[in-house]
Amino acid sequence: MSITQQYLLDTYRARQHGDPTPPAPGAHDWQVMRELRDHRRFRAALTRRAARGRLRAALTRLLG
């Protein structure tokens, strides 16, 4: 069963029982990715790891 078929089945069942419909597949993917990125940055700040990504590249350009 594909994701779309499962979503349609869940939507049908929710309507039959009067429950709210589930969100469509992929509706919150970007929000989840942002939260994951924020969580990784937070954990890095707690463990005092070196800067990564754009900040490190900018510092390398300025100092190198």
C-alpha positions, 0 to 999 in steps of 0.5 A: 500500500502506498503512502497516498492510499494509506492517507486516503484510507485514514481520511475515509475512516476519520470521516466515518468516525467524525474525527479530524482528518490527518495531515496530508503526507509531506505537509510538515516536512520543512517544519520538521527539517527546521526543528531538526536543524535547530535541535542540532545547533542547540546540542552543539552549543551545549557541548561547545563544539566548533562552529560548522557550515557558513560561519566556519567557511566565513572565518576561513576566508577571513583568516586564511 
